[in-house]
Amino acid sequence: MTHVGVVNDMNDTILLIVSNAITAFTSWFIGRRKTNAETDNQVLKNLELSINLYKEIIDDLKNEIRDLNFKVQELERMVENLMLENKKLKHYKK
């Protein structure tokens, strides 16, 4: 083999290594961006699910508070009526 043939083989090998390195780097870079985009997308989906879950919890709590307020109002009316009845009974005994 001649000196020129060895140099050509060496140039071809270097060119092959450089092109493989560029291809590997490009694939890694694009893959990393894709993975980051997918991760961000999954984070957003998880946040949306969490927000919906908390919204349901808040709505349930609002309904429970509303129901409890109605019960408190009913109990206040009952106490007021009992106080009036008690007052009448006290005056009746005299």
QUINOR-V859694 format. One record per residue. N is the residue number from 1. RES is the residue in one small letter. SS is DSSP state (A for helix, B for strand, O for the rest). Layout:
n->N res->RES ss->SS
n->N res->RES ss->SS
This chain:
n->1 res->m ss->O
n->2 res->t ss->O
n->3 res->h ss->A
n->4 res->v ss->A
n->5 res->g ss->A
n->6 res->v ss->A
n->7 res->v ss->A
n->8 res->n ss->A
n->9 res->d ss->A
n->10 res->m ss->A
n->11 res->n ss->A
n->12 res->d ss->A
n->13 res->t ss->A
n->14 res->i ss->A
n->15 res->l ss->A
n->16 res->l ss->A
n->17 res->i ss->A
n->18 res->v ss->A
n->19 res->s ss->A
n->20 res->n ss->A
n->21 res->a ss->A
n->22 res->i ss->A
n->23 res->t ss->A
n->24 res->a ss->A
n->25 res->f ss->A
n->26 res->t ss->A
n->27 res->s ss->A
n->28 res->w ss->A
n->29 res->f ss->A
n->30 res->i ss->A
n->31 res->g ss->A
n->32 res->r ss->A
n->33 res->r ss->A
n->34 res->k ss->A
n->35 res->t ss->A
n->36 res->n ss->A
n->37 res->a ss->A
n->38 res->e ss->A
n->39 res->t ss->A
n->40 res->d ss->A
n->41 res->n ss->A
n->42 res->q ss->A
n->43 res->v ss->A
n->44 res->l ss->A
n->45 res->k ss->A
n->46 res->n ss->A
n->47 res->l ss->A
n->48 res->e ss->A
n->49 res->l ss->A
n->50 res->s ss->A
n->51 res->i ss->A
n->52 res->n ss->A
n->53 res->l ss->A
n->54 res->y ss->A
n->55 res->k ss->A
n->56 res->e ss->A
n->57 res->i ss->A
n->58 res->i ss->A
n->59 res->d ss->A
n->60 res->d ss->A
n->61 res->l ss->A
n->62 res->k ss->A
n->63 res->n ss->A
n->64 res->e ss->A
n->65 res->i ss->A
n->66 res->r ss->A
n->67 res->d ss->A
n->68 res->l ss->A
n->69 res->n ss->A
n->70 res->f ss->A
n->71 res->k ss->A
n->72 res->v ss->A
n->73 res->q ss->A
n->74 res->e ss->A
n->75 res->l ss->A
n->76 res->e ss->A
n->77 res->r ss->A
n->78 res->m ss->A
n->79 res->v ss->A
n->80 res->e ss->A
n->81 res->n ss->A
n->82 res->l ss->A
n->83 res->m ss->A
n->84 res->l ss->A
n->85 res->e ss->A
n->86 res->n ss->A
n->87 res->k ss->A
n->88 res->k ss->A
n->89 res->l ss->A
n->90 res->k ss->A
n->91 res->h ss->A
n->92 res->y ss->A
n->93 res->k ss->A
n->94 res->k ss->O
